[in-house]
């Protein structure tokens, strides 16, 4: 899988349905790096005692003012602690988009069953694309059936940065059941054909590979056919290479020679 985080960081802010200059400055103040880069670190150097102490402090931060809450949210973007649930949930309603986005990321690292309906609502209707992008990522960590169709709709209709993470999350939610896999893959195949962003199309290929063994024979054949066409004729080199990698992984090396 290619480095989609780098691609996402490079994605033009003009594609985001907000004032990009104002929010970019606000984000730069509150986050020195993309929160997703921190969340995806699975190994931590601190021992359990240090982590417990830091989480204790973060819980107190979440009860404080905005700046303190942001500090607490950064910690829960990195560490898991169920004690954070009742303090994280109300922050999804904050007026500040940075705070809402941070709470969404924290609830992706700390999946809370009571958060799923609100997260779906944010994905569907929040007016800030950064928040919707965070939500598309976080919902991959929730195995609730209600998240499937909102992710499909996000892949169909949202801005490119949200579509990118919706396509990734559909691989996770699709793997819950065969029915989910079919529904997710049908949209992933459509987006692979029509999306105008190469990185989204590449990610659709990656997600379809993740779901391949669960697909019906018909969908498997359609995916192989589409990958073969892309490997032979696509105008985007990155998508072409991803299709070749997919064919190789499915034991069809040489189909595109």
C-alpha positions as CSV (number, residue, x, y, z in Angstrom):
1,X,0.0,0.0,0.0
2,X,1.4,3.4,-0.9
3,X,1.9,6.2,1.6
4,X,-1.6,7.6,1.7
5,X,-0.8,9.7,4.7
6,X,1.8,11.6,2.7
7,X,-0.7,11.9,-0.2
8,X,-3.4,13.1,2.2
9,X,-1.1,15.7,3.7
10,X,-0.3,17.0,0.2
11,X,-3.9,17.1,-0.8
12,X,-4.9,20.7,-1.8
13,X,-6.7,22.6,1.0
14,X,-8.8,24.3,-1.7
15,X,-10.8,21.0,-1.9
16,X,-11.9,21.4,1.7
17,X,-15.2,23.1,2.3
18,X,-14.0,25.6,4.9
19,X,-11.8,28.7,5.0
20,X,-8.5,26.9,4.4
21,X,-6.2,29.7,5.6
22,X,-7.9,30.2,9.0
23,X,-8.2,26.5,9.8
24,X,-4.7,25.6,8.5
25,X,-3.2,28.2,10.9
26,X,-5.4,26.9,13.7
27,X,-4.4,23.3,13.0
28,X,-0.7,24.3,12.8
29,X,-0.9,25.8,16.3
30,X,-2.6,22.8,17.9
31,X,-0.9,20.0,16.0
32,X,2.7,19.9,15.0
33,X,2.1,16.7,13.0
34,X,-1.0,15.1,11.5
35,X,-2.8,13.3,14.4
36,X,-3.2,10.2,12.2
37,X,0.6,9.9,12.1
38,X,0.6,9.7,15.9
39,X,-2.4,7.5,16.2
40,X,-1.0,4.8,13.9
41,X,2.0,4.2,16.1
42,X,1.3,0.8,17.7
43,X,4.4,0.6,19.8
44,X,5.2,3.1,22.6
45,X,8.5,3.4,24.4
46,X,6.9,4.4,27.8
47,X,6.3,1.8,30.4
48,X,2.9,1.1,31.8
49,X,3.4,3.2,34.9
50,X,4.3,6.3,32.8
51,X,1.3,5.7,30.5
52,X,-1.1,5.3,33.4
53,X,0.3,8.5,35.0
54,X,-0.1,10.4,31.7
55,X,-3.7,9.2,31.2
56,X,-4.5,10.3,34.7
57,X,-3.2,13.8,33.8
58,X,-5.1,13.8,30.5
59,X,-8.4,13.0,32.3
60,X,-7.8,16.2,34.4
61,X,-7.0,18.1,31.2
62,X,-10.3,17.1,29.6
63,X,-12.1,18.8,32.5
64,X,-10.2,22.1,31.9
65,X,-10.3,25.0,29.5
66,X,-9.9,24.6,25.7
67,X,-6.1,24.6,25.7
68,X,-6.1,21.9,28.4
69,X,-8.7,19.9,26.7
70,X,-6.6,19.9,23.5
71,X,-3.6,18.6,25.5
72,X,-5.7,15.9,26.9
73,X,-7.1,14.9,23.5
74,X,-3.6,14.6,22.1
75,X,-2.8,12.1,24.8
76,X,-5.9,10.0,24.1
77,X,-5.1,10.1,20.4
78,X,-2.1,8.0,21.5
79,X,-3.2,5.9,24.4
80,X,-6.3,3.8,25.3
81,X,-8.2,4.3,28.5
82,X,-11.9,3.5,28.9
83,X,-12.1,6.1,31.7
84,X,-11.9,8.8,28.9
85,X,-15.3,7.8,27.4
86,X,-17.6,10.1,29.4
87,X,-15.2,13.0,29.0
88,X,-14.6,12.5,25.2
89,X,-18.2,12.2,24.1
90,X,-19.4,15.7,25.0
91,X,-16.4,17.2,23.1
92,X,-17.9,16.0,19.8
93,X,-20.4,18.9,20.2
94,X,-17.8,21.6,20.6
95,X,-18.0,24.6,18.3
96,X,-14.3,24.6,17.6
97,X,-13.5,22.3,14.7
98,X,-10.0,21.5,15.9
99,X,-11.5,20.3,19.2
100,X,-14.2,18.3,17.5
101,X,-11.7,16.7,15.1
102,X,-9.4,15.9,18.0
103,X,-12.2,14.2,19.9
104,X,-13.1,12.2,16.9
105,X,-9.5,10.9,16.5
106,X,-9.4,10.1,20.3
107,X,-12.6,8.1,19.9
108,X,-11.0,6.2,17.0
109,X,-8.1,5.2,19.3
110,X,-10.6,4.6,22.2
111,X,-13.6,3.1,20.5
112,X,-16.7,3.8,22.6
113,X,-20.0,2.0,21.7
114,X,-22.0,5.0,22.8
115,X,-20.1,7.2,20.3
116,X,-21.0,5.4,17.1
117,X,-24.3,7.2,16.3
118,X,-22.8,10.6,16.9
119,X,-19.8,9.8,14.8
120,X,-22.0,8.7,11.9
121,X,-23.9,12.0,12.3
122,X,-20.7,14.0,12.0
123,X,-19.6,12.1,8.9
124,X,-23.0,12.8,7.3
125,X,-23.5,16.4,8.3
126,X,-20.6,18.2,9.9
127,X,-19.7,21.2,7.8
128,X,-16.0,20.8,8.4
129,X,-14.1,18.5,6.1
130,X,-11.3,17.9,8.6
131,X,-13.9,16.6,11.1
132,X,-15.5,14.4,8.4
133,X,-12.1,13.1,7.4
134,X,-11.3,12.2,11.0
135,X,-14.6,10.5,11.4
136,X,-14.1,8.4,8.2
137,X,-10.9,7.1,9.7
138,X,-12.3,6.5,13.2
139,X,-15.3,4.6,12.1
140,X,-13.0,1.8,10.9
141,X,-12.6,0.9,14.5
142,X,-16.4,0.4,15.1
143,X,-17.9,-2.9,14.0
144,X,-21.4,-1.6,14.2
145,X,-23.5,-2.3,11.2
146,X,-24.8,1.2,11.0
147,X,-21.5,2.6,9.8
148,X,-21.4,0.8,6.4
149,X,-23.8,2.9,4.4
150,X,-22.6,6.3,5.7
151,X,-19.0,5.3,4.6
152,X,-20.3,4.2,1.2
153,X,-22.1,7.6,0.8
154,X,-18.9,9.4,1.9
155,X,-16.9,7.6,-0.8
156,X,-19.6,8.5,-3.3
157,X,-20.0,12.2,-2.5
158,X,-17.5,13.8,-0.2
159,X,-14.3,15.7,-0.9
160,X,-11.1,13.7,-1.8
161,X,-9.5,13.6,1.6
162,X,-12.7,12.1,3.1
163,X,-13.2,9.7,0.2
164,X,-9.6,8.5,0.8
165,X,-10.2,7.4,4.4
166,X,-13.8,6.2,3.6
167,X,-12.3,3.8,1.1
168,X,-9.8,2.5,3.7
169,X,-12.5,2.1,6.4
170,X,-14.7,0.1,4.0
171,X,-12.1,-2.6,4.0
172,X,-12.4,-2.9,7.8
173,X,-16.2,-2.7,7.9
174,X,-16.6,-4.9,4.9
175,X,-14.6,-7.7,6.6
176,X,-17.3,-8.0,9.3
177,X,-19.5,-10.2,7.1
178,X,-19.9,-11.5,3.6
179,X,-22.9,-9.2,3.0
180,X,-20.9,-6.2,4.1
181,X,-18.1,-7.3,1.9
182,X,-20.3,-7.4,-1.2
183,X,-21.9,-4.0,-0.5
184,X,-18.6,-2.3,0.2
185,X,-16.9,-3.8,-2.8
186,X,-19.6,-2.8,-5.2
187,X,-19.0,0.8,-4.3
188,X,-15.2,0.4,-4.2
189,X,-15.4,-1.0,-7.8
190,X,-17.5,1.9,-9.0
191,X,-15.1,4.5,-7.4
192,X,-12.1,2.7,-8.8
193,X,-13.6,3.3,-12.2
194,X,-14.9,6.9,-11.9
195,X,-13.1,8.7,-9.0
196,X,-11.0,11.6,-10.3
197,X,-8.3,11.3,-7.6
198,X,-5.5,8.7,-8.3
199,X,-4.8,8.2,-4.6
200,X,-8.5,7.3,-3.9
201,X,-8.5,4.9,-6.8
202,X,-5.3,3.3,-5.6
203,X,-6.8,2.9,-2.1
204,X,-9.9,1.3,-3.6
205,X,-7.6,-1.3,-5.1
206,X,-5.9,-1.9,-1.8
207,X,-9.3,-2.3,0.0
208,X,-10.7,-4.6,-2.6
209,X,-7.6,-6.8,-2.2
210,X,-8.3,-6.9,1.5
211,X,-11.9,-8.1,0.8
212,X,-11.1,-10.3,-2.2
213,X,-11.5,-13.7,-0.5
214,X,-15.0,-12.8,0.8
215,X,-16.3,-11.6,-2.6
216,X,-18.7,-13.5,-4.8
217,X,-17.2,-15.1,-7.9
218,X,-18.8,-12.3,-10.1
219,X,-17.2,-9.5,-8.0
220,X,-13.9,-11.3,-8.0
221,X,-14.0,-11.5,-11.8
222,X,-15.0,-7.9,-12.2
223,X,-12.1,-6.8,-9.9
224,X,-9.6,-8.9,-11.8
225,X,-10.9,-7.5,-15.2
226,X,-10.7,-3.9,-13.9
227,X,-7.2,-4.4,-12.5
228,X,-6.0,-5.9,-15.8
229,X,-7.4,-2.9,-17.8
230,X,-5.8,-0.5,-15.4
231,X,-2.4,-2.3,-15.4
232,X,-2.4,-2.2,-19.2
233,X,-4.0,1.1,-20.1
234,X,-4.4,3.5,-17.2
235,X,-2.9,7.0,-17.6
236,X,-2.0,7.3,-13.9
237,X,1.3,5.4,-13.1
238,X,0.6,5.1,-9.4
239,X,-2.8,3.5,-10.0
240,X,-1.3,1.2,-12.7
241,X,1.4,0.0,-10.2
242,X,-1.2,-0.6,-7.5
243,X,-3.2,-2.7,-10.0
244,X,-0.2,-4.8,-10.9
245,X,0.6,-5.4,-7.3
246,X,-3.0,-6.5,-6.7
247,X,-2.9,-8.9,-9.6
248,X,0.4,-10.3,-8.3
249,X,-1.1,-10.8,-4.9
250,X,-4.0,-12.7,-6.4
251,X,-1.7,-15.1,-8.1
252,X,-2.1,-13.6,-11.6
253,X,1.3,-12.2,-12.2
254,X,1.8,-11.8,-15.9
255,X,-1.8,-11.0,-16.8
256,X,-0.7,-7.5,-17.7
257,X,2.4,-8.4,-19.7
